Every structure is written in C-alpha cells, then in structure tokens.
Amino acid sequence: RVYISSAIVNSLSDDELKTVLLHEQHHLQTHEPAKLLFAKIMGSVFFFMPGVKSLARQYAIFSELAADEKATANFQHKGSLARALSKLILAWEKKITSEKTLAISFFGNTMEERINKLINNDYLPAAKHNVKKLLFGFLMIGIIYLLIGKAAQAFSQTLSSVDHGNCAMEISAIKN
C-alpha cells in the first residue's frame, strides 16, 4: 500500500500527484520496500565489511532512479516530478524551520542523485566501485575462517591425544 498525507495530496497538482503515484507504484510492483529492508539489514549485519553499507546506499539510489524513470516515461516527461520534488523539499524545510529542530538530511544522497538526473538526462549516478573493499572484506573473513578452523583442529587433536586410561575401561564395564 501507498500512504500519502492529505497535505501532500492538497499541495500537488493532478499531474504531479499522478507522477508521484506512478513512482510509488513502481516500488510496489518491484517489491522495493522488502529489497531495501534486506539491503539495510545486510549493511547493518555486515557493518564490519568494507563497502557493504555503501552498496546498500547505492541500491537505494538506483531504486529511486528506476522508479523516477518509470514515472516519467524514461525521463521524457520529468517536469511534474521535478515540481513535486521541489514542493516536497520546500515542505520539509518549512517543517524543520517551524519546529526549530536539528536539520537532519531526510533525503540524503538519493535526492541529490534524482535531481541531477532530472537536470541532465545523460547523468549517471556516481556508483562508487567498492569491489576492492568487498574483496578485501571477503579475504579477511576467509582468513579468519581458516584460522578458526586451524585452531579448532589443533584443539581437537589435543583432546584426542589426552590419555583417557580408566575412562575407556569404565565405559566398557558399564556396557557389559
């Protein structure tokens, strides 16, 4: 389901509202909320791996751009989306100013990338290549896994070399 506040509905023209709904419909059809949740969880679970959190952010950017592309017929009719985003940004700024709260970036890099794409059709988002970081992270996990395996094997060998002497006789006596 898509929930839009009445204040937003009242502030947008019919064209702008239609574009926003098409954008959100794309998210629903592609199950983006679940995918974005999964990406955020992976970013949190693998916080120690370089590049994972950045990949989750990049996924969010590409998700928004894909929905924008769908809503604007491949960025051919982007005026209504640009106006809607402008109104949303202004409403957010007014809310921050009126409540005198700390201005936390609500839209972050995602909004910046969306605006850049609306300004320039040829714009490509700055997808940071974290392949080296990810490979390094996987290498480190592999090394840790091997070290833990070697330590477990050494511990197992230590336990098996302990003289159990009377234990074996007691077990055989119980069985008989």
C-alpha positions as CSV (number, residue, x, y, z in Angstrom):
1,R,0.0,0.0,0.0
2,V,1.0,3.6,-0.6
3,Y,0.2,6.2,2.0
4,I,0.3,9.9,1.1
5,S,-0.6,12.6,3.6
6,S,-3.5,14.8,2.7
7,A,-1.2,17.8,3.0
8,I,0.9,16.4,0.2
9,V,-2.1,15.5,-1.9
10,N,-3.5,19.0,-1.5
11,S,-0.2,20.7,-2.4
12,L,0.4,18.8,-5.6
13,S,-1.3,19.3,-9.0
14,D,-3.1,16.4,-10.6
15,D,-0.1,15.8,-12.9
16,E,2.4,15.9,-10.0
17,L,0.3,13.6,-7.9
18,K,-0.1,11.1,-10.8
19,T,3.7,11.1,-11.2
20,V,4.3,10.5,-7.5
21,L,1.8,7.7,-7.6
22,L,3.4,6.1,-10.6
23,H,6.8,6.4,-8.9
24,E,5.4,4.6,-5.8
25,Q,3.5,2.0,-7.9
26,H,6.9,1.0,-9.4
27,H,8.2,0.5,-5.9
28,L,5.3,-1.8,-5.1
29,Q,5.5,-3.8,-8.3
30,T,9.1,-4.5,-7.9
31,H,8.8,-5.2,-4.2
32,E,11.3,-2.5,-3.3
33,P,10.3,-2.0,0.3
34,A,11.4,-5.6,1.0
35,K,14.5,-5.3,-1.0
36,L,15.5,-2.0,0.6
37,L,14.9,-3.5,4.0
38,F,17.1,-6.5,3.1
39,A,19.8,-4.2,1.9
40,K,19.7,-2.2,5.1
41,I,19.8,-5.3,7.2
42,M,22.8,-6.6,5.3
43,G,24.5,-3.3,5.7
44,S,23.9,-3.5,9.5
45,V,24.8,-7.2,9.9
46,F,28.0,-6.9,7.8
47,F,28.9,-3.5,9.3
48,F,32.5,-4.7,9.7
49,M,32.9,-5.5,6.0
50,P,34.2,-2.6,3.9
51,G,31.9,-1.4,1.2
52,V,28.7,-3.3,2.2
53,K,26.9,-0.2,3.7
54,S,27.9,1.8,0.7
55,L,26.4,-0.8,-1.6
56,A,23.1,-0.6,0.3
57,R,23.0,3.2,-0.2
58,Q,23.8,2.8,-3.9
59,Y,21.0,0.3,-4.2
60,A,18.6,2.8,-2.7
61,I,19.7,5.4,-5.2
62,F,19.3,3.1,-8.2
63,S,15.9,2.0,-6.8
64,E,14.7,5.6,-6.7
65,L,16.1,6.4,-10.1
66,A,14.3,3.3,-11.6
67,A,11.0,4.5,-10.1
68,D,11.6,8.0,-11.4
69,E,12.3,6.6,-14.8
70,K,9.1,4.6,-14.8
71,A,7.0,7.6,-13.6
72,T,8.4,9.9,-16.2
73,A,8.3,7.6,-19.2
74,N,12.1,7.2,-19.4
75,F,12.6,10.8,-18.2
76,Q,10.7,12.2,-21.2
77,H,8.1,13.9,-19.0
78,K,10.1,15.0,-16.0
79,G,8.5,18.4,-15.3
80,S,5.8,17.1,-13.0
81,L,8.3,15.0,-11.0
82,A,10.7,18.0,-10.7
83,R,7.8,20.2,-9.4
84,A,6.6,17.5,-7.0
85,L,10.1,17.0,-5.6
86,S,10.6,20.7,-5.2
87,K,7.3,21.0,-3.3
88,L,8.3,18.1,-1.0
89,I,11.7,19.6,-0.3
90,L,10.2,23.0,0.5
91,A,7.6,21.4,2.8
92,W,10.3,19.6,4.6
93,E,12.4,22.7,5.0
94,K,9.4,24.6,6.4
95,K,8.7,21.8,8.8
96,I,12.3,21.9,10.1
97,T,12.3,25.7,10.4
98,S,8.9,25.9,12.1
99,E,9.7,23.2,14.6
100,K,13.2,24.6,15.2
101,T,14.7,21.1,15.2
102,L,18.1,20.0,14.1
103,A,18.2,19.7,10.3
104,I,18.8,16.1,9.6
105,S,19.2,15.2,5.9
106,F,15.9,13.5,5.2
107,F,16.6,12.8,1.6
108,G,20.3,12.5,1.6
109,N,22.3,11.4,-1.5
110,T,19.3,9.8,-3.0
111,M,17.5,13.2,-3.6
112,E,20.7,14.8,-4.9
113,E,21.1,12.0,-7.5
114,R,17.5,12.2,-8.5
115,I,17.7,15.9,-9.1
116,N,20.9,15.6,-11.0
117,K,19.2,13.0,-13.3
118,L,16.2,15.4,-13.8
119,I,18.5,18.2,-14.8
120,N,20.6,16.1,-17.2
121,N,19.3,13.0,-19.0
122,D,22.8,11.9,-19.7
123,Y,23.7,12.0,-16.0
124,L,24.8,8.7,-14.5
125,P,24.9,8.3,-10.7
126,A,28.3,8.2,-9.1
127,A,28.4,4.5,-8.4
128,K,31.4,4.1,-6.3
129,H,33.3,1.0,-7.1
130,N,33.7,-0.8,-3.8
131,V,34.9,-4.1,-5.4
132,K,38.3,-3.8,-3.9
133,K,36.9,-3.1,-0.4
134,L,34.4,-6.0,-0.8
135,L,37.1,-8.4,-2.0
136,F,39.4,-7.3,0.9
137,G,36.5,-7.9,3.3
138,F,35.8,-11.4,1.9
139,L,39.5,-12.2,2.0
140,M,39.6,-11.1,5.7
141,I,36.6,-13.3,6.5
142,G,38.2,-16.2,4.7
143,I,41.5,-15.8,6.6
144,I,39.6,-15.6,9.9
145,Y,37.6,-18.7,8.9
146,L,40.8,-20.6,8.1
147,L,42.5,-19.5,11.4
148,I,39.4,-20.6,13.4
149,G,39.4,-23.9,11.6
150,K,43.1,-24.5,12.3
151,A,42.6,-23.6,15.9
152,A,39.6,-25.9,16.2
153,Q,41.6,-28.7,14.5
154,A,44.5,-28.2,16.9
155,F,42.2,-28.2,19.9
156,S,40.5,-31.4,18.6
157,Q,43.9,-33.1,18.2
158,T,44.9,-32.0,21.7
159,L,41.7,-33.6,23.1
160,S,42.2,-36.8,21.2
161,S,45.7,-37.2,22.4
162,V,44.8,-37.0,26.1
163,D,45.2,-40.3,27.9
164,H,41.7,-41.4,28.8
165,G,43.1,-44.5,30.6
166,N,40.4,-45.5,33.1
167,C,37.6,-43.8,31.2
168,A,37.6,-46.5,28.4
169,M,37.6,-49.3,31.0
170,E,34.7,-47.7,32.9
171,I,32.7,-47.3,29.7
172,S,33.3,-50.9,28.7
173,A,32.4,-52.1,32.2
174,I,29.1,-50.2,32.0
175,K,28.2,-51.7,28.7
176,N,28.9,-55.3,30.0
